């Protein structure tokens, strides 16, 4: 029985990823989850009490995987500059990934304070990954710099998700340039 529940929960989460990827948070409804998994709508409520609970669970499952990919890319980089670039590029490369849609969905207005706090803490762990590289680059307040750098990444993510006129590679290049050289670009 427990194995069956685990499989059903996994199927619901996979369906939620697909719905979020296809139509954003508006597409994530219990009737849609029920239809995708072949469950009765009332059965979906046996697994999750609300849409926010589905998003919270997706973040709990998917965010660590996403963060591990960023951490691995940074570990493979040899210099502080390359680590910052890997931090930015890896996050932007993940924009099209279905798991990323769940992470983006954290901004859904219906999340309760507890869910938001868990998600903020996980996000803080991501930001913490780049603090040392920024300190190595001589950034005077590396923790603040890391939080501002994440703001650049978040803006680039939104730009890519909106289907902006620029190719995602151009957006990523601009975000890396801003992260490493500021608004004016390299001075050499």
C-alpha angles and dihedrals in degrees: 000000000000090000090052091051090049091051092047091048089050091050090051092050092048090050089049091052090052093048092048091047093049101041113002125237093324089065093054103092131143093241089053091047090049092050093048094049100035091240127132112256090243089056091058088060089057088066102035130023094205146356088262089057090054091051091046091052092047090052092048091052102034105033094067090051091049092046091049090056090052091047092049092050090050092048090054091055117094104204135041089248091052091047091054090047090050090049091054099038096046092053091048092046088057094057093096093046115107090228089060091060088062091052091048090049089067087091090068105129095227097069113117123234093259092054092046091051093051090049093047089052092051090047089050088057090056092050090048090062093071100042095090093049090051091049089051088053090055098252103165095220104025096178091054089043090053092052091049091046089054087054089058090049092048091050091049090049091054090047092053094044092052088059092241119196091257121085111251089245090058090050091049092048091050092048092051091047091050091047093052103031109020126230096317095054127221115345097213 
